[in-house]
């Protein structure tokens, strides 16, 4: 079984949300078997900044479900969206 790198976009509730605190919480919510690869900030509009979280998981069925569930529960996040999935060679 291979691995995939998945990019998940996290939209904060407002521009006033503490992104550094959210980044720390992201690291602690990664389930076992999931590698946090990178977190990038993406300016959206009017001071709102989204976080693009890149994780590496097995390419089996439901590979990102637990990660998505954990990220949805973070304080200050209004929604999440899987924006990219790529197989690692």
N, C-alpha and C positions, 0 to 999 in steps of 0.2 A: 504494500500500500504506500502511496506517495504522500506528499504534503502539498498544501496550497497556502498561498499568502492572500489574505482577505483584508480589504480596506473597508472600515466601518466609519461612517461620518456621524459624529455626535453633535447635535444642535443644542446649545445652551438655552435656558429659559429667557435670558436677557443679557445685554452687554455687561451688566454688573456682576455676573457670576465669576467667582474666583477660579480661573482656568488652571492655575498651578495646583490648587487643592484637588481639582478634578483629576488632573494628571497623576497625582500621587495615589488617589483612590483607584484609578484604572489599573495601576500596577498591582495593587493588592487584591483586585477582584478577578484576576486571570485564573481560570480553572486549571487543574492539573493536566499536563499534556499540551498546554497552549503556550506558545512563546510570544511575548510582546516584542515586536520587531522595532516599531517606530511610532511616534506620535508627532503629527505635524499640525500647525495652526493654519487655518484657511480663512482670511478675511471675507466676510459675506457682504454686509452693508450696515451703515449707521452704527459702527462700532461693534457689531456682532461678529464674533469669531468662532467658527466651527473647529472641531478637532477631528482629524483623520487618523484613526487608530489602525495600524497595520499589525495583524497577528498571523502567526504561522500555526496551522492545525493540520491534522490528518485529513485526507480527502474522502473519508468515509461519510456515509449518510448522516446528516445532522451535525456536521463538523463544527459549525459556528453557532448552533442554537444555544448552548450553555453560555458562550461568550456574550451573545446578544442579550440573553436574559439578565445576566449580571450587569451589563452596561446600562440597560433600561432602568435599573434600580438605583443608579447613582443620583444623588441630590444635585439639583441644578440643571439636569438634562431634560429637555422637552421631548425629543425624539431621536431615534437612531435609524440609519439606513445603510445596508450593505451596498457599496458602490462599485466594488471590483473584486473579482476572485480570479487568481491565476495559479496554475500548476507550477510547482518548483521542479526544476530538472536537476 
